[in-house]
Amino acid sequence: MAQRPLRSACPSRPALSRDACRISWAEAGNPQGEPVVVLHGGPGSGSRLAVLGLFDLTRMRIVLVDQRGAGASTPRGGLRHNNTMRLIGDLDALRARLGIPRWCVVGGSWGAALALAYAGRYPSSVTGVVLRGLFLTSSREVRGLFVGARARAPVAWRRLTAAAGTARADRLIACCARRLQPGAGAARQRAVALAWNAYEEAILTGRPARDARPTQPAVDRLIDKYRIQAHYLQRDCWLGERRLLALARQAAQAGVPLHAVHGSRDRVCPVDNVERLARAVPAAVVERVPAGHLASDAALARGIARALRAMLPVTAADAPLNIAPPDQFHA
């Protein structure tokens, strides 16, 4: 299924306005169901309609949120007032606006990191946390993705370094960040965004990126996405591994259940991330499954379903979840 942005996922809702930013959100499923907020990855990717296939919409009230500058939130690609602590505040402000006392938080990749950070900051607002492909926001992981993995995609790597204007891996993100700024020129922005996307796709799939000719709106979305992503990765997402795991401990100590599912073939986030989580938070449930990074892998989808079933109230957990077949979504 093609990925579609949040604005076409569900009926539109009034945006949440904070710090001159408009946070776009939408709902799907049963208005009386168990509330679940879904956090997209990136940072900067935006929510996708296809992720709804992970959930039983007859029994769950799903809230999709586009983080600051991402998806349908505006200003698109904006960096002002855009950091992790602001995103955490946005989530709890939206929860209060919707009149939801507590909700389950589901996130993948960067969204998993944000879910842990939110639960650590606002544990009384969270019934449980389900993580897929956990990113620990460490410089170790970023080096692994852009240095350790480059041999798996040599052509895409050369294209990315050429677009960034540097062959130094330790300067790559900073150089990309500069060339993605609005004043850098359209040609440079386009070159970096397309090269970064091609490298990401090659690492994810293990195959060279498709020779696609994206439309200008699609290119603009990629520029916005990678501008935000570079902004966050340069700064360890304002978290870093030690602080993120400390927040996870705070959530667990407050009684928030944590369940992490990670693909043993994940090429983006190291599989030992869940072992690091388990060492830091012994109460966390961690699973390795035969899958990659994306939620479209059937084993990851089944793991997420198991975690959701465990976190539903006993009165609702007796019936099986009506999860869509994995070929119906790609998140």
KOLZAKOL-82378 format. One record per residue (C-alpha): residue in three letters; x, y, z. Coordinates in steps of 0.2 Angstrom, whole numbers, plus 2048, in hexadecimal, padded with zeros to 3 digits. Layout:
<pts>
ALAXYZ...
</pts>
This chain:
<pts>
MET800800800ALA8078117FCGLN80B81C80BARG7FF82B80CPRO80183A818LEU7F683C827ARG7EB84981FSER7E383C815ALA7E382E822CYS7D383482CPRO7C784282DSER7D0852830ARG7D0859842PRO7D586B848ALA7E786C84ALEU7EF86E85BSER7F887F85CARG808881867ASP81788C865ALA811893854CYS81088184EARG801878848ILE80186584DSER7F685B842TRP7ED84B848ALA7DF840844GLU7D583184BALA7CF820845GLY7C681284CASN7BA81085BPRO7B7821864GLN7B3817873GLY7C180B871GLU7D280A87APRO7DC819876VAL7EC81786DVAL7F8824867VAL804820858LEU814829857HIS81D829846GLY82F827842GLY83C83283APRO83E83E842GLY833847835SER82B83982CGLY81883D830SER80A831833ARG804825826LEU7F281D823ALA7FA80C821VAL7FF80B833LEU7EC809838GLY7EE7F7832LEU7F77F3842PHE7E87F684CASP7D77EF850LEU7CC7FE84BTHR7BD7F6852ARG7C47F6864MET7D1805864ARG7D0817862ILE7E081B858VAL7E782D859LEU7F483184BVAL7FF84084EASP80B849842GLN81985084CARG81F86284AGLY824866839ALA81F854832GLY81184E827ALA80385A828SER809864837THR80F876833PRO81B87E830ARG821870825GLY83386B829GLY833879836LEU841878843ARG83D88684EHIS83688085FASN83986E858ASN841863865THR83C85386EMET83685C87EARG82A866874LEU82485686BILE82184E87CGLY81785D882ASP80D85D872LEU80884B875ASP80184E886ALA7F885E881LEU7EF854873ARG7EB847880ALA7E385488BARG7DA85C87DLEU7D284C878GLY7CC848889ILE7D683888APRO7DC83489CARG7E9828897TRP7EE81F886CYS7F9812880VAL808818876VAL80E80F867GLY81E81485DGLY82A80D851SER83D81284ETRP83E825853GLY82C823859ALA831816865ALA83E82286DLEU83182F86EALA824823876LEU83181F883ALA835831887TYR823836888ALA81F828894GLY82D82C89FARG82883E89FTYR81583B8A1PRO8138298A8SER80282E8B0SER7FC83189EVAL801820897THR7F980F899GLY807806890VAL815808882VAL8177FD873LEU8287FF86AARG82D7F9859GLY83F7FA852LEU845804861PHE85181385DLEU85B81886DTHR860829865SER872826867SER88182C85DARG88681985DGLU876815852VAL878824847ARG88B81F843GLY88580D840LEU878813833PHE88381F82AVAL89481782DGLY893805831ALA885801824ARG88C80B816ALA8957FC80FARG8847F480CALA87E802800PRO88E8097F8VAL8868127E9ALA87981A7F4TRP88681F801ARG8918287F3ARG8828317EDLEU87E8377FETHR88F83D802ALA8908467F1ALA87F84F7F5ALA885853806GLY89685A800THR8A085080CALA8A883E80CARG8AB84081FALA89E835828ASP8A083F838ARG89A84E82FLEU88D847824ILE87D84B82FALA88385D832CYS88786081FCYS87685981AALA86D864827ARG875873820ARG87086E80ELEU85E86B813GLN85C87C81APRO850888810GLY85E89380BALA869886804GLY8618867F3ALA85487A7EBALA8608707E2ARG86B86C7F1GLN85B8687FCARG85585C7EEALA8658537ECVAL8688507FFALA85684A802LEU85583E7F3ALA8668377F7TRP86283580AASN85282C805ALA85B8217F9TYR86881C806GLU85A819813GLU85180E807ALA860804802ILE864801814LEU8537FC818THR8507F080AGLY8627EA806ARG85F7EF7F4PRO8637FE7EAALA85680B7EBARG84980C7DDASP84D8197CFALA83D8237D2ARG8398347CCPRO82F83C7DATHR82484A7D8GLN82885B7DFPRO81C85A7EDALA8248497F2VAL8358517F1ASP83085F7FCARG829853809LEU83A84A809ILE84385A80BASP83885E81ALYS83B84D822TYR84E84C820ARG85085E826ILE84785A836GLN850849837ALA861851836HIS85C85E843TYR85885084FLEU86684484BGLN87485284DARG86E85485FASP86B841864CYS858846863TRP85A850873LEU85B84087CGLY86983487AGLU86982287FARG86D824892ARG85F831894LEU85282888ALEU855818894ALA8548228A4LEU84382889EALA83E81689AARG8428118ACGLN83881F8B3ALA8298198A9ALA82B8078AFGLN82D80D8C1ALA81D8168BFGLY8148068BAVAL8148098A7PRO8167F889ELEU8237F8890HIS8237EC881ALA8307ED874VAL8307E2864HIS83F7E3859GLY8447DA848SER8537CF849ARG8577D5837ASP8557E883BARG8617F1830VAL85D802837CYS85C80084APRO8687F3852VAL85F7E4859ASP8697E6869ASN85F7F686DVAL8527EB875GLU85F7E2880ARG8657F3886LEU8537F888AALA8517E7894ARG8617EA89EALA85C7FC8A2VAL8497F78A6PRO8487E58ABALA8357E68ACALA8347EA899VAL82E7DC88DVAL83A7DA87EGLU8387CF86FARG8437CB861VAL8397C5851PRO83F7C0840ALA83C7D0837GLY8447E0831HIS8417F2836LEU8307F682FALA81F7F2837SER81A7EA826ASP8237DA82BALA8177CE831ALA8217C8840LEU8227DA847ALA80F7DD844ARG80B7CD84EGLY8177D385CILE80E7E485CALA7FD7DB85DARG8037D086CALA8097E0875LEU7F97E9872ARG7EF7DA878ALA7F97D9888MET7F67EB88BLEU7E37EC888PRO7D77EB897VAL7D37D989CTHR7C17DC897ALA7C77E0885ALA7D47D3884ASP7CA7C3882ALA7C67C5870PRO7D47C4863LEU7DA7D585BASN7D47D8849ILE7E57DD842ALA7E67E0830PRO7F17D3826PRO8027DA824ASP8027DC811GLN7F57EA814PHE8007F681CHIS8127FD81CALA81780882A
</pts>
